[in-house]
Structure formats: structure tokens, C-alpha cells
């Protein structure tokens, strides 16, 4: 299951999304998130779903990679759906047994909520982490947040920390998988017993993982110091980001789709 987590991985390519300016990709991602959250009717979710599938198609990222990432979140999706089915109040009762009542509105709302999460996960990864290198992401975040430098906020350091955190997620996942395999080879049982027993079984995994994480952080700090890294003050870039007409067109199209979602919210099944 851990190997299915692809958050933070970058897949090189030459698609439209790969060539889009990283700063515009961040802005487009924000517009996409607004559109997904604003969707409240069947037609709106249909538009958002088609948009997500289109983004995956034009990114040239293999569909199996996107689905593999959803496989790692299957428990969260199922839990979210069940929670909304049983706790959403409505008027049309579909099933009733003792204290359990399932409403038609609850089923619709649960389906919409699961679809919203799927679109957010797929669209966010495809728009940003899958098609943007860590270095480009750092430069984009620093450029977008640069106005905050006027109030003495450490924008460069913030962007660097965020990018390093995303970059090391695949490394930590791989390290966790190795530690779990090593503990199982030594006879550790992490799958049987109650909740408390399973929690105790995680201690032999968490302690080596924390030690390894701190060691990697220390090695990274020493490497940055050896390369004379002292923050963003006075630093120059080998690659200067330049926006193109296609970037503006992409952003305008996304803004148009977002506005369209608000207009079609009044049509079709609605919650």
C-alpha cells in the first residue's frame, strides 16, 4: 500500500502542463480547487469530472499512476462516503432500521463528496507535483509570494521548506516500507490484534523512521552549508521563468470553466 503513494514525485515529460509556467500552474490549481469545491449539482460535477479527465489526458501521465495514488486513499474515500450516507439528513427515506436511517439526499451527497475528493487529488497532483520539478516549484512559490518580502516575511525559506517536504515524501515512504519489511522478517506482527496492540506494534517502525529522518535532515543541512547556501538574499537563477501567451490562455480558460460551474449549479440533481 505504501508503494502506491506517489505524492511529491515528478515525472519528466513534454506535455502542455509540463511546458506551462510553474507560477501559472499554481494559480490554475487554485482556480481548479475553487471550481471543484463550488460544484453542487450533477451538471457542475460532470463539468469538473470532464475537466479532471482532460487534465490527466493532456499531462501524458500514465493513468495507472494516477489510479495507484487513488488506491492508497481508498480507505479515506470509503470512510468519507459512509460517514456522509449515515449522518446526512434529508426528506426521502431509502432505508431505515432501528436508529439507522439512510436518506436519498445522503446517498447523493456522499457520491458527490467522494467525486469531489477524487477530482481534487487527481487534478492537484497532475497540475502541480507530477508535472513540476521541485526546483521550479520553489521558484514559482517564491515569485508569487515575493510581495510579502516587503513586510519582512522569509518567503524564500518558506518556499524552500515546502518544496523539501514534498521532495522527501517519496523517500520517507520508501524508508517506511523497508523498515516494515525488516521488522516483519524479524517476526513482528502488525496486522493482528486490537487497535491498542496494533498501535504498540508501530513503535519499532516509528523510532527508526524518526532517527532516519533526523539523520537525513542533518546531512541535507551540511550539504547546503558546504555549498555556501545562506538563504535567498542575493541569489540568482540559472533559469529565469518567462510566461507565454499560452499560459495566459490556459489561465483564462480555467477561469471561464470556474465561472461556468457557478452558472450550472442550478441545473440537475442538487444537494
C-alpha positions as semicolon CSV with decimal commas, in nm:
position;residue;x (nm);y (nm);z (nm)
1;X;0,000;0,000;0,000
2;X;0,285;0,239;0,084
3;X;0,435;0,192;-0,262
4;X;0,113;0,327;-0,411
5;X;0,175;0,674;-0,262
6;X;0,317;0,894;-0,537
7;X;0,276;1,233;-0,367
8;X;0,581;1,452;-0,427
9;X;0,710;1,258;-0,728
10;X;0,796;1,439;-1,050
11;X;0,753;1,267;-1,387
12;X;0,955;1,443;-1,661
13;X;0,778;1,500;-1,990
14;X;0,699;1,741;-2,271
15;X;0,324;1,785;-2,237
16;X;0,129;2,111;-2,229
17;X;0,126;2,101;-1,850
18;X;0,500;2,036;-1,832
19;X;0,568;2,340;-2,050
20;X;0,331;2,570;-1,861
21;X;0,495;2,833;-1,642
22;X;0,507;2,700;-1,282
23;X;0,366;3,026;-1,147
24;X;0,062;2,991;-1,371
25;X;0,023;2,627;-1,269
26;X;-0,008;2,733;-0,906
27;X;-0,272;2,993;-0,999
28;X;-0,454;2,745;-1,224
29;X;-0,452;2,492;-0,939
30;X;-0,615;2,747;-0,706
31;X;-0,885;2,816;-0,967
32;X;-0,936;2,441;-1,013
33;X;-0,978;2,387;-0,638
34;X;-1,235;2,669;-0,622
35;X;-1,429;2,513;-0,912
36;X;-1,431;2,168;-0,751
37;X;-1,542;2,300;-0,412
38;X;-1,808;2,523;-0,571
39;X;-1,969;2,233;-0,760
40;X;-2,302;2,143;-0,602
41;X;-2,515;1,992;-0,881
42;X;-2,491;1,696;-1,116
43;X;-2,408;1,914;-1,418
44;X;-2,141;2,101;-1,222
45;X;-1,978;1,775;-1,111
46;X;-1,999;1,645;-1,467
47;X;-1,807;1,953;-1,586
48;X;-1,549;1,915;-1,309
49;X;-1,509;1,543;-1,382
50;X;-1,458;1,604;-1,755
51;X;-1,205;1,876;-1,671
52;X;-1,011;1,640;-1,443
53;X;-1,002;1,365;-1,705
54;X;-0,887;1,620;-1,964
55;X;-0,602;1,739;-1,738
56;X;-0,486;1,380;-1,685
57;X;-0,501;1,316;-2,062
58;X;-0,304;1,625;-2,167
59;X;-0,041;1,570;-1,895
60;X;0,064;1,238;-2,058
61;X;0,097;1,090;-1,708
62;X;0,006;0,718;-1,724
63;X;-0,343;0,656;-1,591
64;X;-0,218;0,364;-1,380
65;X;0,000;0,605;-1,180
66;X;-0,298;0,830;-1,106
67;X;-0,514;0,531;-1,013
68;X;-0,235;0,390;-0,797
69;X;-0,239;0,709;-0,593
70;X;-0,618;0,676;-0,551
71;X;-0,567;0,317;-0,436
72;X;-0,361;0,447;-0,145
73;X;-0,654;0,673;-0,046
74;X;-0,929;0,416;-0,089
75;X;-0,988;0,387;0,287
76;X;-1,036;0,765;0,321
77;X;-1,276;0,768;0,025
78;X;-1,484;0,480;0,163
79;X;-1,487;0,627;0,514
80;X;-1,596;0,967;0,379
81;X;-1,875;0,811;0,174
82;X;-2,010;0,601;0,464
83;X;-1,990;0,895;0,706
84;X;-2,196;1,115;0,475
85;X;-2,450;0,842;0,400
86;X;-2,539;0,778;0,762
87;X;-2,512;1,130;0,903
88;X;-2,665;1,344;0,628
89;X;-3,026;1,441;0,699
90;X;-3,285;1,459;0,424
91;X;-3,653;1,413;0,344
92;X;-3,674;1,098;0,128
93;X;-3,600;0,785;0,334
94;X;-3,441;0,499;0,139
95;X;-3,358;0,262;0,423
96;X;-3,448;0,258;0,791
97;X;-3,352;0,009;1,060
98;X;-3,366;0,087;1,432
99;X;-3,156;0,401;1,482
100;X;-3,004;0,387;1,131
101;X;-3,174;0,596;0,862
102;X;-3,042;0,643;0,511
103;X;-3,182;0,927;0,303
104;X;-3,175;0,970;-0,073
105;X;-3,013;1,309;-0,026
106;X;-2,743;1,144;0,185
107;X;-2,657;0,897;-0,091
108;X;-2,633;1,178;-0,346
109;X;-2,425;1,394;-0,114
110;X;-2,188;1,103;-0,036
111;X;-2,139;1,032;-0,408
112;X;-2,070;1,400;-0,476
113;X;-1,827;1,422;-0,184
114;X;-1,628;1,116;-0,298
115;X;-1,619;1,251;-0,654
116;X;-1,502;1,589;-0,520
117;X;-1,213;1,425;-0,332
118;X;-1,115;1,217;-0,637
119;X;-1,110;1,528;-0,858
120;X;-0,912;1,727;-0,602
121;X;-0,649;1,456;-0,560
122;X;-0,609;1,375;-0,930
123;X;-0,623;1,735;-1,052
124;X;-0,389;1,870;-0,785
125;X;-0,121;1,606;-0,839
126;X;-0,138;1,627;-1,218
127;X;-0,136;2,008;-1,223
128;X;0,148;2,055;-0,980
129;X;0,361;1,776;-0,831
130;X;0,358;1,529;-1,124
131;X;0,444;1,790;-1,390
132;X;0,659;2,037;-1,194
133;X;1,013;1,977;-1,073
134;X;1,094;2,068;-0,709
135;X;1,326;2,349;-0,821
136;X;1,062;2,505;-1,047
137;X;0,805;2,473;-0,769
138;X;1,035;2,659;-0,528
139;X;1,094;2,940;-0,777
140;X;0,722;2,967;-0,854
141;X;0,616;2,987;-0,490
142;X;0,887;3,240;-0,411
143;X;0,789;3,455;-0,708
144;X;0,417;3,451;-0,622
145;X;0,484;3,528;-0,255
146;X;0,753;3,789;-0,324
147;X;0,523;4,086;-0,230
148;X;0,529;3,953;0,128
149;X;0,901;4,030;0,145
150;X;0,807;4,393;0,199
151;X;0,672;4,303;0,542
152;X;0,989;4,106;0,625
153;X;0,844;3,757;0,581
154;X;1,102;3,483;0,492
155;X;0,940;3,392;0,161
156;X;1,241;3,210;0,017
157;X;1,288;2,997;0,329
158;X;0,916;2,912;0,336
159;X;0,915;2,804;-0,030
160;X;1,233;2,603;0,023
161;X;1,092;2,419;0,328
162;X;0,768;2,337;0,148
163;X;0,950;2,201;-0,154
164;X;1,193;1,995;0,054
165;X;0,898;1,848;0,246
166;X;0,727;1,743;-0,078
167;X;1,053;1,614;-0,221
168;X;1,123;1,384;0,075
169;X;0,776;1,229;0,098
170;X;0,863;0,951;-0,154
171;X;1,193;0,894;0,030
172;X;1,019;0,860;0,367
173;X;0,756;0,627;0,218
174;X;1,029;0,405;0,076
175;X;1,217;0,412;0,408
176;X;0,899;0,318;0,598
177;X;0,835;0,026;0,364
178;X;1,190;-0,103;0,417
179;X;1,162;-0,076;0,796
180;X;0,826;-0,258;0,795
181;X;0,968;-0,536;0,579
182;X;1,270;-0,569;0,811
183;X;1,050;-0,584;1,123
184;X;0,821;-0,845;0,965
185;X;1,128;-1,052;0,874
186;X;1,220;-1,044;1,245
187;X;0,877;-1,181;1,335
188;X;0,692;-0,861;1,418
189;X;0,311;-0,892;1,394
190;X;0,149;-0,562;1,289
191;X;-0,178;-0,688;1,141
192;X;-0,347;-0,892;1,413
193;X;-0,494;-0,794;1,749
194;X;-0,691;-0,495;1,864
195;X;-0,634;-0,129;1,799
196;X;-0,407;-0,082;2,102
197;X;-0,190;-0,379;2,007
198;X;-0,151;-0,250;1,651
199;X;-0,058;0,093;1,783
200;X;0,212;-0,060;2,003
201;X;0,340;-0,260;1,705
202;X;0,410;0,069;1,524
203;X;0,668;0,178;1,782
204;X;0,950;-0,037;1,631
205;X;0,871;0,135;1,299
206;X;0,832;0,496;1,414
207;X;1,153;0,513;1,619
208;X;1,390;0,404;1,335
209;X;1,192;0,626;1,096
210;X;1,238;0,934;1,317
211;X;1,609;0,857;1,359
212;X;1,650;0,817;0,983
213;X;1,455;1,140;0,914
214;X;1,669;1,346;1,153
215;X;1,984;1,196;1,004
216;X;1,874;1,285;0,652
217;X;1,784;1,638;0,764
218;X;2,127;1,681;0,923
219;X;2,301;1,551;0,610
220;X;2,096;1,788;0,393
221;X;2,182;2,085;0,616
222;X;2,554;2,001;0,600
223;X;2,537;1,962;0,221
224;X;2,368;2,304;0,185
225;X;2,627;2,467;0,410
226;X;2,913;2,307;0,214
227;X;2,766;2,463;-0,100
228;X;2,762;2,804;0,072
229;X;2,384;2,828;0,093
230;X;2,281;3,123;0,311
231;X;1,921;3,188;0,214
232;X;1,769;3,370;-0,081
233;X;1,932;3,707;-0,031
234;X;2,137;3,799;-0,340
235;X;2,083;3,464;-0,511
236;X;2,047;3,444;-0,890
237;X;1,884;3,175;-1,103
238;X;2,025;2,980;-1,392
239;X;1,677;2,953;-1,549
240;X;1,462;3,265;-1,547
241;X;1,089;3,195;-1,566
242;X;0,910;3,360;-1,858
243;X;0,536;3,346;-1,915
244;X;0,396;3,291;-2,264
245;X;0,068;3,365;-2,436
246;X;-0,037;3,002;-2,396
247;X;-0,003;3,036;-2,017
248;X;-0,245;3,328;-2,011
249;X;-0,485;3,141;-2,241
250;X;-0,474;2,837;-2,011
251;X;-0,549;3,052;-1,705
252;X;-0,836;3,235;-1,880
253;X;-0,989;2,902;-1,989
254;X;-0,975;2,773;-1,632
255;X;-1,133;3,093;-1,501
256;X;-1,409;3,055;-1,761
257;X;-1,473;2,695;-1,652
258;X;-1,484;2,804;-1,288
259;X;-1,743;3,072;-1,368
260;X;-1,937;2,816;-1,573
261;X;-1,953;2,581;-1,273
262;X;-2,126;2,853;-1,072
263;X;-2,382;2,903;-1,351
264;X;-2,467;2,532;-1,395
265;X;-2,504;2,473;-1,021
266;X;-2,875;2,541;-1,057
267;X;-2,932;2,256;-1,301
268;X;-2,966;1,885;-1,240
269;X;-2,969;1,696;-0,910
270;X;-2,851;1,928;-0,636
271;X;-2,756;1,896;-0,269
